[in-house]
Amino acid sequence: MPAHTPTPVTVIGLGSMGRALASAFIDAGHPTTVWNRSPERAAPLVAKGAFHAASIAEAVARSPLVIACLSTYEATLQSLESASASASAVLGGRTLVTLNSGTPAGAREMAAWAAARGAQFLDGAVKNVPAAVGKPDTLLYYSGDKAVFDEHAATLRVLGGDTVHLGTDVDLAALYESAVGASLLPALLGFFEGAALITARGLEAGTMVRYSVKWLEMIAAILPGLAGEIDSGDYTEPASSVGLFHDAIGYEQQTGAEAGIDLSWHEPMNELLRRAVADGHRDHSISALVEVLRKQPQQPPQPQGPAAA
């Protein structure tokens, strides 16, 4: 007799991430049911041993643990409610886990919706690409009832070895998803800008990758210190000051003009630096920008009365 019988799992949504999640469960021996609005995406998973449910209601009914990997909370609600009236009805007594984009408010609304149907709920996020799902160092974090998380932790850990429960506030995963994810596009834009500069000289973008990786490793190394400054509110012993970045604005613009590169995406960051200097942060650590970000910029007064017409 096996010591542990793998929990049956349903995966709703078979985009690239949903397919990776379902594949990891199949590989780990979990009876896996899949459903997607476009059924042809299920074929490779069925070939691996998944059961393709004919309806979303059937998919939900087949497993005590339902993983929804659709684009947003709204898409999950729409699929569960509009595909079949019975889909949401059969959620009672099951655990619904959402792995999608959205806001903390969306997570709270989703949790309330699930609770009203008698379902337990966890919100979560996969902090890696689909190809990394199932690997020992892949990070996923969840928020919601700790007892519910503990009940399914072994199953959820199939998706990534670095599986974390952030806390009982159900919107924490969405909050951290927004907070951590905020660095992605700016970092990629920085790399793309560098690639544009390099290729403008006839060099290959691949020649800068090793150096970019070392630079990102340096950034990673200084994050704890910057976080400590932010948490303490003491910015007076900078390794890199606001003024240092502020004074480089002109050089960046000159370099971009020389290479014919559009650097207009810098302007909002440059404006933050100008506001920081105006607020007295020139000699403070660059982490003092968080104080500027905490304050909405003042809007010019709106015309009043007949003159506004």
N, C-alpha and C positions, 0 to 999 in steps of 0.2 A: 504494500500500500504506500503511495507517495505521501510524504510528510506534509505537502502543501498542494492543494488543488488550485491552479491558476484561476483568478477571477475572470469571468466572461466580461468582455468590454465591447462597447459600441462606439464607433467613430463616425460622427456626422460631419460631412464636408471633406472632399477628397481633392483639394488643391495640392500643391507640392508638399506643404507641411502636413496636411491631413493624411496624405499617402504615406509619408515617412512615419507618422505616429502609428498608423495601422500596421505598417510593416514591422515596426519594432515590437508591437504586441504579439503579432503572429510568430515572429522569430523567438520570442520568449515563451511561447507555448500557451498564450492566453486565447481561449475561444473568442474570435473577433468577428463582430458584425459590422458591416460598413453600409453607408447610404450616402448618395450624392444626387443632386438634382439632375446632373448629366450622368446616366448610369454607365456609360462606356469607360469612365475613369476607374470603375471598380474591377474591371477584367483582370489586370495584373495581380491584384490582391486576392481575387477569387482563385487564381491559378496557384497562389501560395497557400491557400487554405481558408481564406476568409469566407464568411457567408454574406451574400449581397441581399439585403432586405428589399422587398418590392416597394415598401412605403416607409416613411419616416416613423410612423406609429409602430410598425412591426420592428424597426431597428431599435427603438427605445425599449420596447417590451422585452426584447431578448436578453438584456443585460442589466445587472444592478448598477453598473458604472457606465455613464454616458459622457463621452468626450465630444464637445462641439468645437470644431475648428473651422468656423466660417469667418467672414471678413470682419464683422462687427457684432455687437450685442443686438443691434436692430435686425441684422440678417438672421441671427439665431432665433430671435423671437418670431420673426416672420415665417421662417421655415417650420418651427414647431407648431405655430398656430394656424397658418394658412394651408400647409400641406395636408393636414388632416385634423379635424376637431379632436380626434382621440389621441393624437400624438402627445399633447400636453396633459391629457387626462391620465395616461399611463405612467407619467413621471412619479406619481405618488409612491413613496418608499424607496425611490432610487436616488443616486447621487449624480448630479449634473455638474460637469466641470467645463468651464469655457476657457478656450485658449484663442483669443482674438484681440484685435485692436479696439480701442475705445477709451472712454473717459472714466474717472472714478465714479462720477454720477451714473454713468451707464452700468457699471458693475453693481452699484447699489440697487438700481432699478431691476436689473436681472435677478439679483438675489431675492428681492421682494416678490417678483413674478414666480420664481421657483418655489419659494416658501408657500405661496398661496395655493400651489398645486401639490403640496405635501412632499416636495423633493428637498433633499439636502443639496447644498451648493458650495462649490469652491470656484474661485476665479484664479486664473493662472497666466503665465507667460513663458514662452520658450525663448531663451536668450541666446539663440544661435541659428544657423542655417539648417534647412532640412537634412542635408547630408550628415550633420553632426548628431541627429537624434539617435538616442540609444548608446552614445559613447560615455565612458566613465566620467569625463570632465565636463560634460554638457550641463549647463545651468538651466533649471526651470524653477520658478518660484510661484507659490500659491498663497492665497489668503482666504480666511473664513474659519469656520468652526474647527478647532484643533482636534477634537475627537474624530470628526469626519476625515480630516487629513490623515491622522494616525491610522484609521481603519484602512485607508487605501494607499498608504505611503509605499508599501512594497510594490504594488502594481504601478504607481506613478513613477517610481524610480526606474522602471524599465526604460522610460523615455530619456533619462539622463542621470548620471550618477551624482551630480551636484543638485540635489532636489531639496528645496528650502521652504519652510513654512514661515512667512513673514509676520503673521499675527492674526488675531481673530477679526479685526476690522476687515470686512469683506472687500473693500475697495483698495486695499494696500497693494495688491499685485498690479492693478491698473495705475496706481499712483507711481510706483517704482518703475513700471514700464515706460511711463511718460518721462520720469526724471532721468532714468538711465539712458533711455533711447534718444534723449535730446542731443547727445553728443555725436550721434551717428552721421546725420547728413552734413553737419559742419566739418567733421573729420574727413568724410569722403570728398566734399567740395574742395577742401584743402589739398587732398591728394590729386584731384582732377586738375586743379589750378597748377600744381607742380608739374603734372604730366603735360599740360598745355605749354608751359614754359620750356620744358625739356625738348618736346617734339618740335617746337618752333625753331629750335637750333639744329634740327635734323637728327637728334638723338632719339633712342627708343625709351619709352616710358618704363620698360622693364629694368633699365639701368639704375633707376632711383629707388626701386623697391627695397633693397637691403637697407638703404639709409633711412627710408621712411619708417621701416619697421623698428630700427634702433631709436628713432625719434619718438615713436609711439610708446616704446618701452620706457623711455625717459619720462614721458608724460605720466605713464602709469605709476612710475616710482615716486613722483612728487604729489600725487593725489592725496595720500594720507595727511601730508603736511598742510596742504591747502584746505582740506576738510577741517583740520584742527583749528586753523585760523578762523574759518567761518563759524565753527561751533563756539569758539571763545570770543569772537568779535574783536580780536586783537590783530590788526593788520600792520603793525608798526615795525616789524622786522622782516622786510621783504627780501626774498631771493631774487624776484623780478618785480619791478614796480610798475604801477599804472603809467607813470611818466615814460618809462622805457618803451612801452607799447605805443603810447600816444605819439611820441617823437618819431616813431618809425612809419607813421601813416604816409608821409610824403615820399619816403624811399620806396614803399610798396607801390604807390601810384606811378612813380617814375619807372620802376621796373616793368609794370604792366603795360605802360604806354610804349616802352621800347620794344617789347615783344609782341605788341598788338593783342594783348589779352584783356578780356572784359573782367574787371575786378569790382564791378558795381555791387556784387554781393557782400563786399566788405563794408559798405557804407553804414548799415545798421550797427555793426560792431564798432566802427569808428565813432559813431554818434554816442554810443555807450561810453567810450573812452573820453570823449569831450565832456560829457555830463559828469563823469567821475572826477576829472580834473577840476571842473567848475564847482563840484561839491567838496573840494579840499582833499582829494585822495591821491594827488600826484605822487607823493612819496610813500604811499601805502602799497602793500602787496597787491598784485593783480587780482587776488581773491576778493578784494574789496569791491569788485564789480558786482558781487552778489547784492551789495547794499543798493546799488543803482537799479538792479533788476527787480528789487523788492518795491520800487517806487514807480508808479505810472508817470510817464512824462506829462508835463502840464500842457493842456491844449489851449490854443489861443481862444480868447473870449468870442462867443458867437454874437453877431449883430442882433440887436433887439428892436422891436417896434417897426414902424413903416419902412425904415432903411433896409430891413432884412428882406423886403419883398423884391 
